[in-house]
Amino acid sequence: MADGDDSPDPEDDAPNDEARDDATDHPRATPPRRTLDGRTLATCAVIALVAALVAGFVASRLTDDDGDEGEPGPGELTLAEDAPDLALPRLGSDEEVRLTDYRGQPLVVNFWGSWCVPCVEEMPDLERVFQSVGDQVAFLGVNVNDSVEAATRMVARTGVTYDLAQDVDGALGRALEVTTFPTTFLIDADGTIVDVSRREISAERLCEKINQSLLNQSLEECG
């Protein structure tokens, strides 16, 4: 090749076998996958734990120890005196009854209907308790969404003898926020609601509640 000739050497443009082999043996590296460091993992664990605790707390608020679902907690109970002083017709009678008629004595108020299977099942238990404590605690059964005939047939079937009335237009139930049946209120002599059961209640459990909330643990026998 002549001096001063700057033409590229063909051998310089030829592929370098060693370089090609090296490229084949060592392909382009891919970026490493990101991994969670210890701090991030700990944060995720704390968040999961808090979520589980919150879920457990909500569930415990919906169901208490004796299974009374949806009952209000302390400080959330409705006061009987806040409800309108409504006059209810006694079942099968022209007479009227009001919650205020019972002021001065403890009162059990049970909302029920002949169409409500748990109501039918618990009413004999309510009668048993009434027979045991009726001289100390008044009972009022409030029928809803029934004809007089249907309600009277259920009374005969269950054998209850305590006071009975009908909430014809549902006004008392709305005032006391009754949304499930049966619902049973315990009201002290001053007219304050001290306990609410928003489901079927047994004679034994009702006795416990009455003894604790209305009779200051003075009850010796019940039901």
Beta strands, then each sheet from edge to edge (+ up, - down):
strand 1: 88-89
strand 2: 96-97
strand 3: 107-112
strand 4: 138-143
strand 5: 163-166
strand 6: 183-187
strand 7: 193-197
sheet 1: 1+ 2-
sheet 2: 5+ 4+ 3+ 6- 7+
end
